Amino acid sequence: MKKVTNTDIAEYTDKSLNTINGWSGKFPKLWELVKTGAFCKKNGINIDMIKNCIQLKKLARDNDE
């Protein structure tokens, strides 16, 4: 998996690097959400893939019970 940087986030959101750096301190929840989205984008992970992972995890948990 490729790591995501604030530079990547800035490029994906069309914001300046200074803005993204500011978000990490002023709006940490927003920054974390945007960082997660940028990570997915950089690694080619889409919503359907995330849903499939959640379903597999649920199936595995149900089988353990």
HUKAPE-V833634 format. One record per helix or strand of 3 or more residues. SS is the DSSP state (A for helix, B for strand). FROM is the first residue (numbers start at 1). TO is the last residue. If there is no record, write none. Layout:
# HUKAPE-V833634
SS & FROM & TO
SS & FROM & TO
This chain:
# HUKAPE-V833634
A & 6 & 13
A & 17 & 26
A & 28 & 42
A & 47 & 64
